[in-house]
Amino acid sequence: MTAKEYNLSVDDYSDNIFRFALKHLKNEMSAKDVVQETFTKVWVKHEEINFEKVKSYLFTTAYHVIIDWIRKEQRNGDIEKINTDFQSTTQVNFDLQEILDEALKTIPQIQKTVVLLRDYEGYNYSEIATITNLNESQVKVYIFRARKALQEYLRDLELVL
């Protein structure tokens, strides 16, 4: 990939990667850092990357950076995250986006990733499999299980309301 193609990929995909990271991390600054780290890693290997496959490579890299970021937060015991989680459980808010965000917090990380890639970013099963290093059958199973868990969460929420 040339420098011009790299710059084009930054223009084309940085917003998508930011949204993807923001959905996982729920922190704008952390999501921006993930985007920066992703493009830094891609630049280091830009000569080895085929431009036709840059989108998949970018999201794969972003996925790994997000996983590393989450592990680091868990290891450090991020105080801000703990406080926001506590506040969100004490406040009752019926905004649909916030309800969906809360529902996404209840499912395992891999299920969250595949659902976000499929339903928010519009990737097909084979692209998701490439990004997450899973096979297509596993991707379909994780998406199915995630959607069922989200459906149950929303159904339980209806009973409370």
N, C-alpha and C positions, 0 to 999 in steps of 0.2 A: 504494500500500500504506500502510495506517495504522500508527501506532506499535504498536497492539495486535497487528496481523497480523505486524509485524516481530518482536515479542517471541515470538509463537507460532512463527514460523519458526526463531528461535534455539533454542527448546526442542525443536522437532521435528528439526532437521537438523544441529545442531552436532556431535553424536557421529558422525554419518555422515561429515561433512566431516573431522573429526579422524582417523577411521580411514583415509579416502582419502589424506589428507596424510601420515599416518604410514607407510603402505605405500610411498609414493614417497620420503620423506625419511629414514626409519629413525631419526628423532630426535624424541623426544617434545616437547622444548621448541620445536623448529622447527615441528612440526605444530601446536602450540598457537598459535604466532605466525601461522601461515598461517590458522588458523580466525579469529583476531582480526582479521587484515588483511582477510579475506574479508567478515566481517560489517561491518567499518568501511566498506568500499567499497560494500556494499549499502545501508548506512544513508544514505550521501551521496546515493544515487539512489533512495531508498525511495519517493518520490512518483511516480517515473516507472515503477516496476515493478508489473506486474500480479500480484496475490497468487496467482492460479491457476498462474502460471509461475515462482513464486519458487524452487522446488526446482531447476529447470533453470538458472535464473540464478545461484543460489548455487554449484552445481557448476562452471558455466562460469567464474565468477569465481575459485573455488578453484583450478581447473586453471591459469588464467593466473598466479595468485599463486605456485603451486608451480613453474611453469616459470621465472618470474622469480627465485625463491629458488634454484633449481638453477643458473641462469646466474650469479647472484651468488656462490654457493659455488665454482663452477668458476673464476671470475675471481679470487676471493680465495685460492684454494688452501686450502680448509678442512683444517687439520691434524688435527682430531679424526676427520674422515671417513676420511682416509688411514690413520690408525692403526687404526681399527676394521676397515677393509677388509683390512689386512695381518694382523691378529690372526685374522680369520675364515678366512683361507686357510691359516693354520698349524695351526688346531685342526680335528680331525675330529669332527664331531658328527652323529649320525644322527636328530636330531629332525626330524620331517616339516615342521613350520612353518618351521624354519630352512632346510631344503633348498629349500622352495618360495621363500622369500625370496631365497636365493642364485640360484635359477633365474631369478627375475624381474629380477635385476640384469644378466643376460646379454642381455636383449632391449632393443631401442630404446625410448626414452621414450614415444613415441606408442603403440606396441604395449602397453607396460606399462599405460598409462592406460586404453586401451579394454578390456583384459582385466580390470583391477580394477573398472572401472565395470560391466562385464557380469557377471562371475562373483562378485565380492565384494559389490557394491552392488545388483545385480539390475536394472539399467536395460535397457530394450529398445534396439534398434538406432537407432531414430529419436531417442530421447532422447540417446544417446551422440553421435550425429551433431550434434545441436544444441549439446551441451556443448563438443565439440572442434572445431566449425566444419568438419566433414568431411561428405561425403554418405554415405548408408547403405551404398552399395557399398564405399566405402573402409573404413568401419568393419568390415564383414564380412571384407574382405581382411586388414586388420590383425589382427583377432581370430584368423582362421585361421592366419596366419603366426606369431603369437605362440604359439598353442597348439602348433603344429608345433615351434617352437623349444624350448618348454618340454618337450615330449615327447622330443625328441632329447637335451636336457640330462639328463633323468631316465633315459633309456635308457643314455646314456654313463656315468652315475653307477652304474647297475646293474652294468655291466661292470667297473667299478673295485672294487665291493664283492664 
